[in-house]
Amino acid sequence: MTRVHDRGGWPGAGPVDKSEHELSWWEKRTDAMMVLLQSPDKRVIRVDEMRRAIESMDPAAYEKCKYYERWLTALETLMIEKGILTREEIDRKVKELDGRR
Amino acid sequence: MTPRFKPGDAVRVRAGSPPGHFRTPGYIQGKTGQVARLHGAYKNPETLAYGGDGLPKQCLYLVRFDQAAVWTRYGGAPRDSLLIDIFEHWLEPA
């Protein structure tokens, strides 16, 4: 079975979008969090775990998400899986930050 | 760890989609190429991906494929090749 991330040679996939964009603060923060969690002295997450977490996203959600949104989804998945954060804690924080806007 | 293949050996990539994480792209499965280099032995990403220790280490090879043999209706130069890192347990003698 072809999986959503394994798309080399998909017919009709079209050319690769190589356009660049200015990174926003949340994209940079997502990158920073992932780098810290993977750093050799912490090693909370392995790169292979992150890839697996991205690959296991729902295919429709995967297609809709931007690059760093996939990273963020993987971060949440792994933090919950490892018992570091709970879904409720993440949701509560999101709500709290939403209220600050 | 004794490598099963050496540079120059013809190898075929195993086909299939085992459950779980693997790093052998679908488009190269079942294709035949030639070992270009042995990179060394590395922890297995298929178990690292689930929090495992990745042991025993697996030999990782750089394998060269003719682009024309990989893609039907390949439009590039006939000598174009594709180089991919592939773990030993994904390879069989061809």
N, CA and C atoms of all chains as a GROMACS GRO file, in nm:
protein
  585
    1MET      N    1   0.084  -0.120   0.000
    1MET     CA    2   0.000   0.000   0.000
    1MET      C    3   0.087   0.125   0.000
    2THR      N    4   0.054   0.220  -0.085
    2THR     CA    5   0.131   0.343  -0.088
    2THR      C    6   0.090   0.431   0.028
    3ARG      N    7   0.189   0.485   0.097
    3ARG     CA    8   0.158   0.569   0.212
    3ARG      C    9   0.178   0.716   0.175
    4VAL      N   10   0.109   0.800   0.248
    4VAL     CA   11   0.095   0.940   0.205
    4VAL      C   12   0.228   1.014   0.191
    5HIS      N   13   0.326   0.979   0.275
    5HIS     CA   14   0.454   1.050   0.268
    5HIS      C   15   0.546   0.994   0.161
    6ASP      N   16   0.516   0.871   0.116
    6ASP     CA   17   0.606   0.798   0.025
    6ASP      C   18   0.556   0.819  -0.117
    7ARG      N   19   0.581   0.940  -0.171
    7ARG     CA   20   0.512   0.980  -0.292
    7ARG      C   21   0.601   0.996  -0.415
    8GLY      N   22   0.726   0.950  -0.406
    8GLY     CA   23   0.814   0.959  -0.522
    8GLY      C   24   0.750   0.887  -0.640
    9GLY      N   25   0.735   0.957  -0.753
    9GLY     CA   26   0.682   0.895  -0.873
    9GLY      C   27   0.531   0.882  -0.878
   10TRP      N   28   0.463   0.942  -0.782
   10TRP     CA   29   0.316   0.937  -0.791
   10TRP      C   30   0.271   1.001  -0.921
   11PRO      N   31   0.186   0.933  -0.997
   11PRO     CA   32   0.138   0.996  -1.120
   11PRO      C   33   0.050   1.115  -1.086
   12GLY      N   34   0.069   1.223  -1.159
   12GLY     CA   35  -0.015   1.341  -1.140
   12GLY      C   36   0.019   1.421  -1.016
   13ALA      N   37   0.129   1.389  -0.951
   13ALA     CA   38   0.165   1.464  -0.831
   13ALA      C   39   0.213   1.605  -0.866
   14GLY      N   40   0.254   1.624  -0.991
   14GLY     CA   41   0.299   1.756  -1.034
   14GLY      C   42   0.440   1.784  -0.987
   15PRO      N   43   0.493   1.898  -1.030
   15PRO     CA   44   0.631   1.931  -0.991
   15PRO      C   45   0.641   1.966  -0.842
   16VAL      N   46   0.761   1.955  -0.790
   16VAL     CA   47   0.785   1.989  -0.650
   16VAL      C   48   0.779   2.141  -0.635
   17ASP      N   49   0.706   2.187  -0.535
   17ASP     CA   50   0.698   2.331  -0.508
   17ASP      C   51   0.825   2.374  -0.436
   18LYS      N   52   0.909   2.448  -0.507
   18LYS     CA   53   1.037   2.486  -0.448
   18LYS      C   54   1.037   2.631  -0.399
   19SER      N   55   0.921   2.692  -0.396
   19SER     CA   56   0.917   2.832  -0.355
   19SER      C   57   0.954   2.846  -0.207
   20GLU      N   58   1.019   2.955  -0.176
   20GLU     CA   59   1.061   2.981  -0.037
   20GLU      C   60   0.967   3.083   0.025
   21HIS      N   61   0.956   3.080   0.157
   21HIS     CA   62   0.883   3.187   0.224
   21HIS      C   63   0.955   3.224   0.352
   22GLU      N   64   0.927   3.345   0.397
   22GLU     CA   65   0.985   3.392   0.522
   22GLU      C   66   0.928   3.306   0.634
   23LEU      N   67   1.013   3.253   0.722
   23LEU     CA   68   0.962   3.169   0.831
   23LEU      C   69   0.897   3.256   0.938
   24SER      N   70   0.782   3.213   0.984
   24SER     CA   71   0.715   3.290   1.089
   24SER      C   72   0.765   3.242   1.225
   25TRP      N   73   0.728   3.317   1.330
   25TRP     CA   74   0.784   3.286   1.462
   25TRP      C   75   0.746   3.146   1.508
   26TRP      N   76   0.623   3.102   1.478
   26TRP     CA   77   0.582   2.969   1.526
   26TRP      C   78   0.659   2.858   1.453
   27GLU      N   79   0.695   2.884   1.328
   27GLU     CA   80   0.773   2.783   1.255
   27GLU      C   81   0.914   2.772   1.315
   28LYS      N   82   0.971   2.887   1.348
   28LYS     CA   83   1.105   2.886   1.409
   28LYS      C   84   1.102   2.820   1.547
   29ARG      N   85   0.995   2.848   1.622
   29ARG     CA   86   0.984   2.789   1.756
   29ARG      C   87   0.966   2.638   1.748
   30THR      N   88   0.887   2.595   1.650
   30THR     CA   89   0.866   2.451   1.631
   30THR      C   90   0.999   2.383   1.600
   31ASP      N   91   1.076   2.446   1.513
   31ASP     CA   92   1.207   2.392   1.478
   31ASP      C   93   1.296   2.386   1.602
   32ALA      N   94   1.296   2.494   1.680
   32ALA     CA   95   1.381   2.501   1.799
   32ALA      C   96   1.343   2.392   1.900
   33MET      N   97   1.213   2.373   1.920
   33MET     CA   98   1.168   2.270   2.016
   33MET      C   99   1.213   2.132   1.972
   34MET      N  100   1.198   2.106   1.843
   34MET     CA  101   1.236   1.974   1.791
   34MET      C  102   1.387   1.952   1.805
   35VAL      N  103   1.464   2.055   1.774
   35VAL     CA  104   1.611   2.044   1.783
   35VAL      C  105   1.652   2.017   1.928
   36LEU      N  106   1.590   2.092   2.022
   36LEU     CA  107   1.624   2.072   2.163
   36LEU      C  108   1.588   1.932   2.211
   37LEU      N  109   1.470   1.887   2.174
   37LEU     CA  110   1.425   1.755   2.220
   37LEU      C  111   1.508   1.642   2.159
   38GLN      N  112   1.571   1.670   2.044
   38GLN     CA  113   1.653   1.567   1.980
   38GLN      C  114   1.801   1.581   2.013
   39SER      N  115   1.839   1.686   2.087
   39SER     CA  116   1.981   1.710   2.111
   39SER      C  117   2.042   1.592   2.187
   40PRO      N  118   2.167   1.559   2.159
   40PRO     CA  119   2.229   1.439   2.215
   40PRO      C  120   2.226   1.435   2.368
   41ASP      N  121   2.232   1.550   2.436
   41ASP     CA  122   2.233   1.545   2.582
   41ASP      C  123   2.093   1.523   2.639
   42LYS      N  124   1.990   1.551   2.561
   42LYS     CA  125   1.853   1.526   2.608
   42LYS      C  126   1.798   1.397   2.548
   43ARG      N  127   1.801   1.390   2.415
   43ARG     CA  128   1.757   1.270   2.344
   43ARG      C  129   1.618   1.224   2.388
   44VAL      N  130   1.528   1.321   2.402
   44VAL     CA  131   1.391   1.287   2.437
   44VAL      C  132   1.322   1.223   2.316
   45ILE      N  133   1.357   1.274   2.198
   45ILE     CA  134   1.298   1.225   2.073
   45ILE      C  135   1.410   1.185   1.978
   46ARG      N  136   1.393   1.075   1.907
   46ARG     CA  137   1.486   1.038   1.800
   46ARG      C  138   1.423   1.083   1.668
   47VAL      N  139   1.509   1.115   1.572
   47VAL     CA  140   1.459   1.163   1.443
   47VAL      C  141   1.366   1.059   1.378
   48ASP      N  142   1.395   0.932   1.402
   48ASP     CA  143   1.312   0.827   1.341
   48ASP      C  144   1.172   0.824   1.403
   49GLU      N  145   1.166   0.858   1.533
   49GLU     CA  146   1.035   0.867   1.598
   49GLU      C  147   0.953   0.981   1.538
   50MET      N  148   1.022   1.092   1.514
   50MET     CA  149   0.954   1.207   1.456
   50MET      C  150   0.901   1.174   1.317
   51ARG      N  151   0.984   1.108   1.238
   51ARG     CA  152   0.940   1.069   1.103
   51ARG      C  153   0.820   0.976   1.112
   52ARG      N  154   0.828   0.879   1.201
   52ARG     CA  155   0.718   0.783   1.215
   52ARG      C  156   0.591   0.854   1.258
   53ALA      N  157   0.604   0.951   1.348
   53ALA     CA  158   0.486   1.023   1.395
   53ALA      C  159   0.424   1.104   1.281
   54ILE      N  160   0.506   1.161   1.195
   54ILE     CA  161   0.453   1.237   1.080
   54ILE      C  162   0.385   1.142   0.981
   55GLU      N  163   0.451   1.029   0.956
   55GLU     CA  164   0.395   0.934   0.860
   55GLU      C  165   0.262   0.876   0.906
   56SER      N  166   0.242   0.870   1.038
   56SER     CA  167   0.121   0.806   1.086
   56SER      C  168   0.004   0.905   1.099
   57MET      N  169   0.026   1.028   1.050
   57MET     CA  170  -0.086   1.124   1.048
   57MET      C  171  -0.195   1.074   0.956
   58ASP      N  172  -0.317   1.115   0.985
   58ASP     CA  173  -0.427   1.087   0.896
   58ASP      C  174  -0.394   1.148   0.758
   59PRO      N  175  -0.404   1.069   0.649
   59PRO     CA  176  -0.362   1.119   0.517
   59PRO      C  177  -0.426   1.252   0.476
   60ALA      N  178  -0.554   1.270   0.508
   60ALA     CA  179  -0.620   1.395   0.471
   60ALA      C  180  -0.560   1.512   0.547
   61ALA      N  181  -0.531   1.490   0.676
   61ALA     CA  182  -0.471   1.595   0.759
   61ALA      C  183  -0.329   1.624   0.709
   62TYR      N  184  -0.258   1.519   0.674
   62TYR     CA  185  -0.121   1.534   0.622
   62TYR      C  186  -0.120   1.626   0.501
   63GLU      N  187  -0.213   1.602   0.409
   63GLU     CA  188  -0.219   1.682   0.285
   63GLU      C  189  -0.249   1.828   0.316
   64LYS      N  190  -0.334   1.851   0.415
   64LYS     CA  191  -0.377   1.987   0.447
   64LYS      C  192  -0.269   2.067   0.521
   65CYS      N  193  -0.184   1.995   0.593
   65CYS     CA  194  -0.088   2.063   0.681
   65CYS      C  195   0.032   2.119   0.607
   66LYS      N  196   0.081   2.231   0.657
   66LYS     CA  197   0.207   2.284   0.610
   66LYS      C  198   0.319   2.202   0.672
   67TYR      N  199   0.440   2.222   0.620
   67TYR     CA  200   0.557   2.148   0.664
   67TYR      C  201   0.571   2.148   0.817
   68TYR      N  202   0.575   2.266   0.878
   68TYR     CA  203   0.597   2.273   1.023
   68TYR      C  204   0.472   2.237   1.103
   69GLU      N  205   0.357   2.242   1.040
   69GLU     CA  206   0.237   2.193   1.108
   69GLU      C  207   0.248   2.042   1.129
   70ARG      N  208   0.311   1.975   1.033
   70ARG     CA  209   0.335   1.831   1.048
   70ARG      C  210   0.433   1.807   1.164
   71TRP      N  211   0.535   1.889   1.174
   71TRP     CA  212   0.631   1.876   1.286
   71TRP      C  213   0.559   1.894   1.419
   72LEU      N  214   0.471   1.994   1.422
   72LEU     CA  215   0.400   2.026   1.545
   72LEU      C  216   0.307   1.910   1.585
   73THR      N  217   0.240   1.854   1.486
   73THR     CA  218   0.154   1.740   1.511
   73THR      C  219   0.237   1.624   1.567
   74ALA      N  220   0.354   1.601   1.507
   74ALA     CA  221   0.441   1.492   1.552
   74ALA      C  222   0.490   1.518   1.696
   75LEU      N  223   0.523   1.644   1.725
   75LEU     CA  224   0.567   1.680   1.861
   75LEU      C  225   0.459   1.646   1.963
   76GLU      N  226   0.336   1.684   1.933
   76GLU     CA  227   0.225   1.655   2.024
   76GLU      C  228   0.208   1.504   2.042
   77THR      N  229   0.206   1.434   1.931
   77THR     CA  230   0.190   1.287   1.935
   77THR      C  231   0.295   1.224   2.026
   78LEU      N  232   0.421   1.264   2.008
   78LEU     CA  233   0.530   1.202   2.082
   78LEU      C  234   0.531   1.243   2.230
   79MET      N  235   0.499   1.370   2.256
   79MET     CA  236   0.494   1.416   2.396
   79MET      C  237   0.386   1.339   2.474
   80ILE      N  238   0.273   1.317   2.408
   80ILE     CA  239   0.164   1.244   2.474
   80ILE      C  240   0.203   1.096   2.491
   81GLU      N  241   0.258   1.040   2.384
   81GLU     CA  242   0.300   0.900   2.385
   81GLU      C  243   0.400   0.872   2.498
   82LYS      N  244   0.491   0.966   2.520
   82LYS     CA  245   0.595   0.947   2.620
   82LYS      C  246   0.551   0.988   2.760
   83GLY      N  247   0.426   1.036   2.771
   83GLY     CA  248   0.374   1.070   2.902
   83GLY      C  249   0.429   1.201   2.958
   84ILE      N  250   0.487   1.284   2.870
   84ILE     CA  251   0.543   1.412   2.916
   84ILE      C  252   0.434   1.518   2.926
   85LEU      N  253   0.342   1.516   2.830
   85LEU     CA  254   0.226   1.604   2.832
   85LEU      C  255   0.101   1.519   2.808
   86THR      N  256  -0.013   1.573   2.848
   86THR     CA  257  -0.138   1.504   2.814
   86THR      C  258  -0.213   1.589   2.712
   87ARG      N  259  -0.305   1.524   2.641
   87ARG     CA  260  -0.389   1.595   2.544
   87ARG      C  261  -0.458   1.713   2.613
   88GLU      N  262  -0.509   1.687   2.734
   88GLU     CA  263  -0.583   1.790   2.808
   88GLU      C  264  -0.493   1.910   2.839
   89GLU      N  265  -0.369   1.883   2.879
   89GLU     CA  266  -0.277   1.992   2.909
   89GLU      C  267  -0.250   2.078   2.785
   90ILE      N  268  -0.231   2.012   2.673
   90ILE     CA  269  -0.204   2.086   2.549
   90ILE      C  270  -0.327   2.169   2.511
   91ASP      N  271  -0.444   2.105   2.516
   91ASP     CA  272  -0.567   2.176   2.478
   91ASP      C  273  -0.592   2.295   2.570
   92ARG      N  274  -0.567   2.274   2.701
   92ARG     CA  275  -0.589   2.381   2.796
   92ARG      C  276  -0.499   2.501   2.766
   93LYS      N  277  -0.373   2.471   2.735
   93LYS     CA  278  -0.276   2.578   2.705
   93LYS      C  279  -0.316   2.652   2.577
   94VAL      N  280  -0.359   2.578   2.478
   94VAL     CA  281  -0.400   2.640   2.352
   94VAL      C  282  -0.516   2.737   2.378
   95LYS      N  283  -0.611   2.691   2.460
   95LYS     CA  284  -0.727   2.773   2.492
   95LYS      C  285  -0.684   2.900   2.567
   96GLU      N  286  -0.593   2.881   2.661
   96GLU     CA  287  -0.543   2.993   2.740
   96GLU      C  288  -0.475   3.097   2.649
   97LEU      N  289  -0.392   3.048   2.555
   97LEU     CA  290  -0.322   3.140   2.465
   97LEU      C  291  -0.419   3.207   2.370
   98ASP      N  292  -0.520   3.133   2.327
   98ASP     CA  293  -0.624   3.191   2.241
   98ASP      C  294  -0.691   3.308   2.310
   99GLY      N  295  -0.716   3.292   2.441
   99GLY     CA  296  -0.783   3.394   2.518
   99GLY      C  297  -0.702   3.523   2.531
  100ARG      N  298  -0.570   3.510   2.513
  100ARG     CA  299  -0.483   3.627   2.528
  100ARG      C  300  -0.483   3.717   2.405
  101ARG      N  301  -0.535   3.664   2.294
  101ARG     CA  302  -0.527   3.740   2.170
  101ARG      C  303  -0.620   3.861   2.170
  102MET      N  304   3.026  -0.700   1.257
  102MET     CA  305   2.918  -0.739   1.164
  102MET      C  306   2.976  -0.757   1.024
  103THR      N  307   2.953  -0.875   0.965
  103THR     CA  308   3.006  -0.903   0.832
  103THR      C  309   2.907  -0.857   0.726
  104PRO      N  310   2.950  -0.768   0.639
  104PRO     CA  311   2.858  -0.723   0.533
  104PRO      C  312   2.828  -0.837   0.435
  105ARG      N  313   2.704  -0.845   0.396
  105ARG     CA  314   2.663  -0.950   0.304
  105ARG      C  315   2.702  -0.916   0.160
  106PHE      N  316   2.713  -0.786   0.129
  106PHE     CA  317   2.742  -0.744  -0.008
  106PHE      C  318   2.868  -0.659  -0.013
  107LYS      N  319   2.925  -0.652  -0.132
  107LYS     CA  320   3.043  -0.566  -0.152
  107LYS      C  321   3.019  -0.477  -0.274
  108PRO      N  322   3.095  -0.369  -0.287
  108PRO     CA  323   3.077  -0.280  -0.401
  108PRO      C  324   3.082  -0.358  -0.533
  109GLY      N  325   2.990  -0.327  -0.621
  109GLY     CA  326   2.985  -0.396  -0.750
  109GLY      C  327   2.880  -0.505  -0.755
  110ASP      N  328   2.838  -0.555  -0.639
  110ASP     CA  329   2.738  -0.662  -0.636
  110ASP      C  330   2.604  -0.613  -0.689
  111ALA      N  331   2.538  -0.699  -0.766
  111ALA     CA  332   2.402  -0.668  -0.813
  111ALA      C  333   2.304  -0.706  -0.703
  112VAL      N  334   2.215  -0.615  -0.672
  112VAL     CA  335   2.118  -0.640  -0.565
  112VAL      C  336   1.977  -0.600  -0.609
  113ARG      N  337   1.881  -0.672  -0.555
  113ARG     CA  338   1.742  -0.636  -0.580
  113ARG      C  339   1.682  -0.588  -0.448
  114VAL      N  340   1.600  -0.483  -0.456
  114VAL     CA  341   1.537  -0.430  -0.336
  114VAL      C  342   1.411  -0.510  -0.308
  115ARG      N  343   1.397  -0.554  -0.185
  115ARG     CA  344   1.278  -0.628  -0.147
  115ARG      C  345   1.155  -0.540  -0.164
  116ALA      N  346   1.045  -0.604  -0.194
  116ALA     CA  347   0.920  -0.530  -0.211
  116ALA      C  348   0.826  -0.563  -0.097
  117GLY      N  349   0.741  -0.469  -0.066
  117GLY     CA  350   0.644  -0.494   0.039
  117GLY      C  351   0.632  -0.373   0.128
  118SER      N  352   0.525  -0.370   0.204
  118SER     CA  353   0.501  -0.256   0.290
  118SER      C  354   0.473  -0.309   0.430
  119PRO      N  355   0.581  -0.345   0.502
  119PRO     CA  356   0.559  -0.399   0.637
  119PRO      C  357   0.492  -0.294   0.725
  120PRO      N  358   0.415  -0.338   0.823
  120PRO     CA  359   0.355  -0.239   0.912
  120PRO      C  360   0.468  -0.166   0.984
  121GLY      N  361   0.447  -0.040   1.013
  121GLY     CA  362   0.550   0.033   1.085
  121GLY      C  363   0.635   0.118   0.993
  122HIS      N  364   0.740   0.174   1.054
  122HIS     CA  365   0.825   0.271   0.985
  122HIS      C  366   0.937   0.201   0.909
  123PHE      N  367   0.959   0.240   0.784
  123PHE     CA  368   1.076   0.194   0.709
  123PHE      C  369   1.118   0.304   0.614
  124ARG      N  370   1.245   0.298   0.571
  124ARG     CA  371   1.300   0.409   0.494
  124ARG      C  372   1.331   0.372   0.349
  125THR      N  373   1.271   0.266   0.300
  125THR     CA  374   1.295   0.225   0.162
  125THR      C  375   1.177   0.272   0.078
  126PRO      N  376   1.197   0.376  -0.006
  126PRO     CA  377   1.083   0.430  -0.078
  126PRO      C  378   1.015   0.328  -0.169
  127GLY      N  379   0.885   0.344  -0.186
  127GLY     CA  380   0.806   0.250  -0.266
  127GLY      C  381   0.855   0.240  -0.410
  128TYR      N  382   0.899   0.353  -0.467
  128TYR     CA  383   0.934   0.351  -0.610
  128TYR      C  384   1.059   0.269  -0.640
  129ILE      N  385   1.138   0.238  -0.538
  129ILE     CA  386   1.263   0.165  -0.564
  129ILE      C  387   1.247   0.015  -0.531
  130GLN      N  388   1.138  -0.020  -0.466
  130GLN     CA  389   1.118  -0.160  -0.428
  130GLN      C  390   1.101  -0.247  -0.552
  131GLY      N  391   1.166  -0.362  -0.550
  131GLY     CA  392   1.161  -0.455  -0.663
  131GLY      C  393   1.262  -0.422  -0.773
  132LYS      N  394   1.329  -0.308  -0.763
  132LYS     CA  395   1.424  -0.268  -0.868
  132LYS      C  396   1.563  -0.327  -0.839
  133THR      N  397   1.639  -0.344  -0.947
  133THR     CA  398   1.773  -0.400  -0.934
  133THR      C  399   1.878  -0.291  -0.955
  134GLY      N  400   1.977  -0.289  -0.870
  134GLY     CA  401   2.086  -0.191  -0.880
  134GLY      C  402   2.218  -0.256  -0.845
  135GLN      N  403   2.317  -0.171  -0.822
  135GLN     CA  404   2.452  -0.218  -0.794
  135GLN      C  405   2.503  -0.148  -0.668
  136VAL      N  406   2.564  -0.226  -0.581
  136VAL     CA  407   2.620  -0.166  -0.460
  136VAL      C  408   2.735  -0.073  -0.500
  137ALA      N  409   2.725   0.054  -0.459
  137ALA     CA  410   2.831   0.150  -0.491
  137ALA      C  411   2.931   0.161  -0.375
  138ARG      N  412   2.880   0.145  -0.251
  138ARG     CA  413   2.966   0.165  -0.134
  138ARG      C  414   2.898   0.106  -0.011
  139LEU      N  415   2.979   0.060   0.082
  139LEU     CA  416   2.926   0.022   0.212
  139LEU      C  417   2.950   0.141   0.305
  140HIS      N  418   2.843   0.197   0.360
  140HIS     CA  419   2.861   0.311   0.450
  140HIS      C  420   2.913   0.267   0.587
  141GLY      N  421   2.870   0.148   0.631
  141GLY     CA  422   2.904   0.100   0.764
  141GLY      C  423   2.779   0.042   0.829
  142ALA      N  424   2.789   0.016   0.960
  142ALA     CA  425   2.675  -0.040   1.032
  142ALA      C  426   2.610   0.070   1.116
  143TYR      N  427   2.479   0.079   1.106
  143TYR     CA  428   2.405   0.184   1.176
  143TYR      C  429   2.286   0.125   1.250
  144LYS      N  430   2.244   0.196   1.353
  144LYS     CA  431   2.125   0.152   1.427
  144LYS      C  432   2.005   0.148   1.332
  145ASN      N  433   1.918   0.054   1.358
  145ASN     CA  434   1.805   0.029   1.269
  145ASN      C  435   1.690   0.129   1.295
  146PRO      N  436   1.662   0.215   1.195
  146PRO     CA  437   1.557   0.316   1.216
  146PRO      C  438   1.418   0.255   1.236
  147GLU      N  439   1.402   0.130   1.195
  147GLU     CA  440   1.270   0.068   1.204
  147GLU      C  441   1.229   0.041   1.349
  148THR      N  442   1.330   0.022   1.436
  148THR     CA  443   1.297   0.007   1.579
  148THR      C  444   1.320   0.137   1.656
  149LEU      N  445   1.420   0.218   1.611
  149LEU     CA  446   1.440   0.349   1.674
  149LEU      C  447   1.312   0.432   1.666
  150ALA      N  448   1.238   0.412   1.558
  150ALA     CA  449   1.115   0.489   1.535
  150ALA      C  450   1.009   0.465   1.642
  151TYR      N  451   1.023   0.355   1.716
  151TYR     CA  452   0.924   0.323   1.820
  151TYR      C  453   0.987   0.327   1.960
  152GLY      N  454   1.096   0.402   1.972
  152GLY     CA  455   1.160   0.416   2.102
  152GLY      C  456   1.254   0.302   2.136
  153GLY      N  457   1.279   0.213   2.042
  153GLY     CA  458   1.371   0.101   2.066
  153GLY      C  459   1.517   0.147   2.058
  154ASP      N  460   1.608   0.051   2.082
  154ASP     CA  461   1.750   0.089   2.083
  154ASP      C  462   1.818   0.077   1.945
  155GLY      N  463   1.743   0.026   1.846
  155GLY     CA  464   1.797   0.020   1.711
  155GLY      C  465   1.901  -0.090   1.691
  156LEU      N  466   1.915  -0.176   1.793
  156LEU     CA  467   2.015  -0.283   1.782
  156LEU      C  468   1.948  -0.415   1.745
  157PRO      N  469   2.013  -0.507   1.677
  157PRO     CA  470   2.151  -0.496   1.628
  157PRO      C  471   2.162  -0.395   1.514
  158LYS      N  472   2.282  -0.337   1.501
  158LYS     CA  473   2.305  -0.245   1.390
  158LYS      C  474   2.293  -0.320   1.258
  159GLN      N  475   2.258  -0.246   1.155
  159GLN     CA  476   2.242  -0.304   1.022
  159GLN      C  477   2.340  -0.237   0.927
  160CYS      N  478   2.393  -0.315   0.833
  160CYS     CA  479   2.481  -0.255   0.732
  160CYS      C  480   2.397  -0.166   0.641
  161LEU      N  481   2.452  -0.050   0.610
  161LEU     CA  482   2.385   0.046   0.522
  161LEU      C  483   2.471   0.064   0.397
  162TYR      N  484   2.407   0.051   0.282
  162TYR     CA  485   2.479   0.060   0.155
  162TYR      C  486   2.430   0.179   0.073
  163LEU      N  487   2.520   0.230  -0.009
  163LEU     CA  488   2.482   0.325  -0.113
  163LEU      C  489   2.462   0.240  -0.239
  164VAL      N  490   2.342   0.245  -0.295
  164VAL     CA  491   2.312   0.160  -0.411
  164VAL      C  492   2.279   0.248  -0.531
  165ARG      N  493   2.337   0.210  -0.645
  165ARG     CA  494   2.317   0.287  -0.768
  165ARG      C  495   2.219   0.217  -0.861
  166PHE      N  496   2.125   0.293  -0.912
  166PHE     CA  497   2.025   0.240  -1.006
  166PHE      C  498   2.031   0.323  -1.134
  167ASP      N  499   2.004   0.259  -1.249
  167ASP     CA  500   1.987   0.335  -1.373
  167ASP      C  501   1.851   0.402  -1.367
  168GLN      N  502   1.849   0.532  -1.388
  168GLN     CA  503   1.720   0.602  -1.385
  168GLN      C  504   1.621   0.540  -1.483
  169ALA      N  505   1.672   0.503  -1.601
  169ALA     CA  506   1.583   0.447  -1.704
  169ALA      C  507   1.520   0.315  -1.658
  170ALA      N  508   1.587   0.247  -1.564
  170ALA     CA  509   1.532   0.120  -1.515
  170ALA      C  510   1.433   0.145  -1.402
  171VAL      N  511   1.439   0.263  -1.343
  171VAL     CA  512   1.350   0.293  -1.229
  171VAL      C  513   1.217   0.349  -1.277
  172TRP      N  514   1.225   0.438  -1.378
  172TRP     CA  515   1.104   0.507  -1.423
  172TRP      C  516   1.066   0.462  -1.564
  173THR      N  517   0.940   0.431  -1.586
  173THR     CA  518   0.896   0.405  -1.723
  173THR      C  519   0.890   0.541  -1.791
  174ARG      N  520   0.924   0.546  -1.917
  174ARG     CA  521   0.926   0.670  -1.996
  174ARG      C  522   1.018   0.774  -1.933
  175TYR      N  523   1.133   0.732  -1.883
  175TYR     CA  524   1.229   0.828  -1.827
  175TYR      C  525   1.281   0.917  -1.940
  176GLY      N  526   1.275   1.047  -1.921
  176GLY     CA  527   1.308   1.140  -2.029
  176GLY      C  528   1.449   1.196  -2.025
  177GLY      N  529   1.527   1.160  -1.926
  177GLY     CA  530   1.661   1.217  -1.912
  177GLY      C  531   1.766   1.141  -1.992
  178ALA      N  532   1.891   1.177  -1.966
  178ALA     CA  533   2.002   1.112  -2.038
  178ALA      C  534   2.010   0.964  -2.000
  179PRO      N  535   2.046   0.879  -2.098
  179PRO     CA  536   2.047   0.734  -2.072
  179PRO      C  537   2.145   0.692  -1.961
  180ARG      N  538   2.248   0.774  -1.937
  180ARG     CA  539   2.346   0.735  -1.836
  180ARG      C  540   2.312   0.786  -1.696
  181ASP      N  541   2.201   0.855  -1.683
  181ASP     CA  542   2.164   0.908  -1.551
  181ASP      C  543   2.146   0.795  -1.451
  182SER      N  544   2.194   0.820  -1.329
  182SER     CA  545   2.172   0.718  -1.227
  182SER      C  546   2.118   0.781  -1.100
  183LEU      N  547   2.066   0.696  -1.014
  183LEU     CA  548   2.005   0.738  -0.890
  183LEU      C  549   2.077   0.666  -0.778
  184LEU      N  550   2.118   0.739  -0.674
  184LEU     CA  551   2.190   0.677  -0.563
  184LEU      C  552   2.105   0.685  -0.437
  185ILE      N  553   2.083   0.572  -0.374
  185ILE     CA  554   2.000   0.570  -0.254
  185ILE      C  555   2.069   0.488  -0.145
  186ASP      N  556   2.055   0.535  -0.020
  186ASP     CA  557   2.103   0.457   0.094
  186ASP      C  558   1.998   0.352   0.130
  187ILE      N  559   2.039   0.226   0.134
  187ILE     CA  560   1.944   0.119   0.165
  187ILE      C  561   2.006   0.022   0.267
  188PHE      N  562   1.928  -0.013   0.368
  188PHE     CA  563   1.976  -0.107   0.470
  188PHE      C  564   1.979  -0.250   0.415
  189GLU      N  565   2.073  -0.328   0.470
  189GLU     CA  566   2.098  -0.463   0.417
  189GLU      C  567   1.976  -0.554   0.416
  190HIS      N  568   1.893  -0.544   0.521
  190HIS     CA  569   1.780  -0.637   0.525
  190HIS      C  570   1.674  -0.607   0.419
  191TRP      N  571   1.693  -0.499   0.345
  191TRP     CA  572   1.602  -0.468   0.233
  191TRP      C  573   1.660  -0.518   0.100
  192LEU      N  574   1.779  -0.577   0.103
  192LEU     CA  575   1.845  -0.616  -0.022
  192LEU      C  576   1.859  -0.767  -0.032
  193GLU      N  577   1.850  -0.817  -0.156
  193GLU     CA  578   1.880  -0.957  -0.181
  193GLU      C  579   1.967  -0.966  -0.306
  194PRO      N  580   2.044  -1.075  -0.319
  194PRO     CA  581   2.131  -1.085  -0.437
  194PRO      C  582   2.047  -1.089  -0.565
  195ALA      N  583   2.097  -1.027  -0.672
  195ALA     CA  584   2.023  -1.027  -0.800
  195ALA      C  585   2.107  -1.096  -0.907
   0.00000   0.00000   0.00000
